Amino acid sequence: MKAYSQMSKDELLALKSDLEKAYDEFKARGLKLDMSRGKPSSEQMDLSMGMMDVFHSRADLTAADGLDCRNYGNLDGLPEAKELMASMMECRAEDIIVYGNSSLNVMYDTVARSMTHGVMGNTPWCKLDKVKFLCPVPGYDRHFAITEYFGIEMINVPMTPEGPDMDVVEKLVSEDEAIKGIWCVPKYSNPQGISYSDETIHRFAHLKPAAKDFRLYWDNAYCIHHLYPDKQDTILEILDECRKAGNPDLAYKFVSTSKVSFPGSGVAALGASQANLEDIKKQLTIQTIGHDKLNQLRHVRFFKDIDGMHEHMMKHAAIIRPKFELVLDKLDKELGGLGIGEWLRPIGGYFISFDSMEGCAKAIVSKAKEAGVVMTGAGATYPYGKDPKDSNIRIAPTYPSMDELSLAVDLLILCVKLVSVDKLLENM
């Protein structure tokens, strides 16, 4: 294919006329498709319906330690739930607390606690003149929403194929005591699907922060979310690496089963050093008498062990892999060689990251919405919703049916072409 940038003005004008006709035809179809969030499809959630049959009115609801799960008790999680979640997180059961249904809630609480009461005896952040967080970009909009809500200044850190640019991270963290954390999605990152290299994780573990209360906010959201049985990324375990590096308290590690069992009804967990956990439990003893033990027990009895979770996730992969391949194959076929977009081919996670020509993302998303397809807002993958290049678009292929997804991607590609032609004509 001929790159658009190599076309003459007359060629671009002729192309624009054809694209506008195709776009008007799409608008006339009255589509109402939503690709704005990375939600599991109904078929994926059906995989966990057997969990509804685990309990009945005569079920034995006694935990492994003899606790009656119908009653109060057990602040940091059932022993068998800790074993299951620790296996998912690839860390030790004694290094985790099992929470309620959402890791996002745990991350919010962790920031809130740091604001009001500080971290392990350090000054509460609310009493400091300035608090800052590093934000690898493009990244996860809900992470950025938490820090923005608390008035924390967010600093962009570019992503590389190995993970965040560690030269930038090391320099900023070592020089600025106001920097208290960094958001990380280390495996199949949101939205690019990048997994951190061994060198990147080693450098994280060996950071020398100016702030004693600096922490890695290590969100293992997609730790077992592989798309292929024979192509799977593995990464180093951060808590172990921090211990080896003499920085045992450096990381908070988060995970949940939200996209494994039922979103909103899963189980979340936090992993950290013993010193961090004891600090956190001071809040937990005031905040709650204990999280939903019946849900913890339900998950354990349904999955049984980590092998059961992996088997379950391969069933998820069988449903969503064709959707990822559909999107990527269409991008390759329709946009490859045109010089108007770039994308990665993830082997896990929940998203595909697309980068348009600079200054085009908002217009592309707007045109798609006008014709009936709602995408994640342009700029959402950057703090404050401000993509400095206005180029990144997050594609969420999991929720729509294959037919709906095919239509949506066709429209997206059409919008990319049309907006790109307009941009090139504008610059002539």
PyMOL commands that set and color helices and strands:
alter all, ss='L'
color gray80, all
select helices_A, chain A and resi 4-6+9-28+42-46+49-53+79-89+93-95+103-117+125-127+141-149+166-175+198-205+238-244+274-287+293-303+306-335+361-370+383-385+402-426
alter helices_A, ss='H'
color red, helices_A
select strands_A, chain A and resi 33-35+96-98+132-137+153-160+163-164+179-184+215-219+251-256+268-271+341-343+352-356+373-375+392-395
alter strands_A, ss='S'
color yellow, strands_A
deselect
rebuild
show_as cartoon
